[in-house]
Amino acid sequence: MTAGNKHLELVGTTKRYGNVVAVDSVNLVISQGAYVCVLGPSGCGKSSLLRMIAGHEVVNGGDIILGGKNITDSPPAERGTAMMFQNYALFPHLSVKDNVAFPLKMRGLGADERYRKADSLLERVQLSALGSRKPEQLSGGQQQRVALARAMITNPQILLLDEPLSALDPFLRLKIRAELKQLQRDLGIAFIHVTHSQDEALALADLVVVMNAGKIEQASTAEEVFNHPESEFVARFIGGHNVIAKNGAKFAVRADKVELKRKSKSGMAVTVREIEFQGVRFSLKLTADGQKELSAEIDDKTFFNKPFEIGESAFLTWKPEDAHSLAA
């Protein structure tokens, strides 16, 4: 890693709250220009990790290095990072333009320069016509764009986003998701996006970092995390996988790679417990002796040809090449 690449490197980074270890000696390298999603359940340490990178939490162990510079103890304004908070944290008494320009005012820049830069960013996020409005006069999506513009006005090397889409309705979430990805491409800087949504992470990220109990379970491309989860936790959390225990080992098979048969000499005996229509396919929840909940996905044409019923017995089969082993 060289300073010019502006990589972010976490070296044994640790956060403790009293006796509770929220982030447990995490090691991670993030490339310049990468879109990274940090994914995990509530309490896994993902927001604490983001806040340490931003300088809003004290690091209790290890280092944070950005562009070859150790920023572990640097104040937030001197790190080269910017953070967009989950609730946007806009000032209700300031106009949109003044909200965007505020970080430059705090740095002592004159009004002409900071408003010129604010105008440029408002144009980039398609809000030029709304600069004189107050935040309460904007929609949720517009408020989010204001928060993004404000975060970017300091020209950060890395933009940090704490669950930025969680407050939006489903339709707007998809729209803003696409805009975020395009904005990241245009800027060419790294985005680190914390989320609890598997779909969000898979759709956006060049690198998906799955956390559990303060540790990184897997850090891989979206395709690799989805198709080849390394642990039982990742397989179950990402979803779409069956985790099967057999002969003392565990392996994962995607739900769309298994087949449900009424007769089989070698399949696993299962019982259909739930049937859910999902548009172009059906998802069937299954139970089997000695296994946690299993599932199978069947395309609608196949299912309607001879539907399964709740309570029906069947056999689950799969091709050996579609199964892969999991870490203990």
Residue pairs with C-beta under 8 A, 6 or more apart in sequence:
1 7
1 9
1 29
1 68
2 68
3 67
3 68
3 69
4 67
5 31
5 32
5 67
6 32
6 66
6 67
6 80
6 157
6 158
6 190
7 29
7 30
7 31
7 32
7 66
7 67
8 28
8 29
8 30
8 53
8 64
8 65
8 66
8 158
8 190
8 192
9 28
9 29
9 30
9 63
9 64
9 65
9 66
10 26
10 27
10 28
10 29
10 49
10 53
10 62
10 63
10 64
10 65
11 27
11 62
11 63
11 64
11 65
12 25
12 26
12 27
12 61
12 62
12 63
13 23
13 25
13 26
13 27
13 49
13 52
13 59
13 61
13 62
13 63
13 64
14 21
14 23
14 24
14 25
14 26
14 59
14 60
14 61
14 62
15 21
15 22
15 23
15 45
15 48
15 49
15 52
15 57
15 58
15 59
15 60
16 22
16 60
16 61
21 214
22 45
22 48
22 214
23 45
23 48
23 49
23 52
23 214
24 45
24 213
24 214
24 215
25 61
25 62
25 215
26 45
26 49
26 62
26 214
26 215
26 216
27 216
28 209
28 216
28 219
30 36
30 158
30 190
30 192
30 207
31 190
31 207
32 157
32 188
32 189
32 190
33 188
33 189
33 190
34 190
34 191
34 206
34 207
35 181
35 184
35 190
35 191
35 193
35 204
35 205
35 206
35 207
36 190
36 191
36 192
36 193
36 205
36 206
36 207
36 208
36 209
37 193
37 194
37 195
37 200
37 201
37 204
37 205
37 207
37 208
37 209
38 46
38 49
38 50
38 192
38 193
38 194
38 195
38 209
38 211
39 46
39 195
39 196
39 197
39 198
39 201
39 208
39 209
39 210
39 211
39 237
40 46
40 196
40 210
40 211
40 212
40 237
41 196
41 212
41 237
42 196
44 211
44 212
44 213
44 214
45 211
45 213
45 214
45 215
46 194
46 211
47 162
47 163
47 194
48 57
49 194
49 211
50 83
50 160
50 162
50 192
50 194
51 57
51 83
51 162
52 58
52 59
52 64
53 64
53 79
53 81
53 158
53 160
53 192
54 76
54 79
54 81
54 83
54 160
55 71
55 74
55 75
55 76
55 79
55 81
56 76
56 83
59 72
59 73
62 72
63 70
63 72
64 70
64 71
64 72
65 71
65 72
66 79
66 80
66 81
66 157
66 158
67 80
67 157
69 80
71 78
71 79
71 80
71 81
76 83
77 106
77 107
77 154
80 156
80 157
80 158
81 156
81 157
81 158
81 159
81 160
82 103
82 151
82 152
82 154
82 156
82 158
82 159
82 160
83 151
83 159
83 160
83 161
83 162
84 147
84 148
84 150
84 151
84 159
84 160
84 161
84 162
84 164
85 147
85 162
86 162
86 163
86 164
86 166
86 167
87 167
88 135
88 143
88 144
88 146
88 147
89 147
90 99
90 135
90 143
90 146
90 147
90 150
91 98
91 99
91 102
91 135
92 134
92 135
92 136
93 134
94 102
94 134
94 135
95 131
95 132
95 133
95 134
96 122
96 127
96 130
96 131
96 132
96 133
96 134
96 135
96 138
96 146
97 115
97 118
97 119
97 122
97 131
97 132
98 118
99 135
99 146
99 150
100 118
100 121
100 122
100 146
100 149
100 150
100 153
101 114
101 115
101 117
101 118
101 153
102 150
103 150
103 153
103 154
104 113
104 114
104 117
104 118
104 153
104 154
105 114
107 154
114 153
117 153
118 131
118 149
118 153
119 128
119 131
121 149
121 152
121 153
122 128
122 130
122 131
122 149
124 149
124 183
124 186
125 145
125 146
125 148
125 149
125 183
126 145
127 142
127 145
127 146
127 149
130 137
130 138
130 142
135 143
135 146
138 146
140 167
140 168
140 169
140 172
141 168
141 172
141 175
141 176
144 164
144 168
144 176
145 179
148 180
148 183
151 159
152 159
152 187
156 189
157 189
157 190
158 189
158 190
158 191
158 192
159 184
159 187
159 189
159 190
159 191
159 192
160 191
160 192
160 194
161 180
161 191
161 192
161 193
161 194
162 194
163 194
163 195
163 196
164 176
164 180
164 193
165 173
165 176
165 177
165 180
165 195
165 197
165 200
166 195
166 196
166 197
168 176
173 200
177 200
177 203
177 204
180 191
180 193
180 204
181 203
181 204
184 191
193 200
193 201
193 204
193 205
195 201
198 237
198 238
198 239
201 208
201 222
202 208
202 222
202 225
202 226
202 238
203 222
205 221
205 222
206 221
206 222
207 219
207 220
207 221
208 218
208 219
208 220
208 221
208 222
208 225
209 216
209 218
209 219
210 216
210 217
210 218
210 219
210 225
210 233
210 234
210 237
210 238
211 217
212 233
212 237
217 230
217 231
217 233
217 234
218 225
218 229
218 230
218 231
218 234
220 228
220 230
225 234
225 238
226 238
226 240
227 254
228 324
229 235
229 238
229 241
229 252
229 326
230 326
230 327
231 326
231 327
232 243
232 250
232 252
232 326
232 327
235 241
235 243
235 252
235 326
236 243
240 254
240 255
240 256
241 252
241 253
241 254
241 255
242 252
242 253
242 254
242 255
242 258
242 294
242 295
242 316
243 250
243 251
243 252
243 292
243 326
244 250
244 251
244 252
244 253
244 268
244 291
244 294
244 323
245 290
245 291
249 325
250 325
250 326
250 328
251 323
251 324
251 325
251 326
252 323
252 324
252 326
253 318
253 322
253 323
254 322
255 283
255 295
255 296
255 297
256 281
256 297
257 318
257 319
257 322
258 296
258 316
258 317
258 318
258 322
259 296
259 316
259 317
259 318
260 270
260 284
260 286
260 296
260 298
260 308
260 314
260 315
260 316
260 317
261 267
261 314
261 315
261 316
261 317
262 314
262 315
263 315
264 315
264 317
266 317
267 315
267 316
267 317
268 288
268 291
268 315
268 316
268 317
269 288
269 289
269 313
269 314
269 315
270 286
270 287
270 288
270 294
270 313
270 314
270 315
270 316
271 286
271 287
271 288
271 311
271 312
271 313
271 314
272 284
272 285
272 286
272 308
272 309
272 310
272 311
272 312
272 313
272 314
273 285
273 286
273 287
273 310
273 311
274 284
274 285
274 310
275 282
275 283
275 284
275 285
275 308
275 309
275 310
276 282
276 283
276 284
276 285
277 300
279 300
280 299
280 300
281 297
281 298
281 299
281 300
281 303
282 297
282 298
282 299
282 300
282 303
283 295
283 296
283 297
284 295
284 296
284 297
284 298
284 308
285 293
285 294
285 295
286 293
286 294
286 295
286 296
286 314
286 316
287 293
287 294
288 294
288 316
294 316
296 316
298 308
308 314
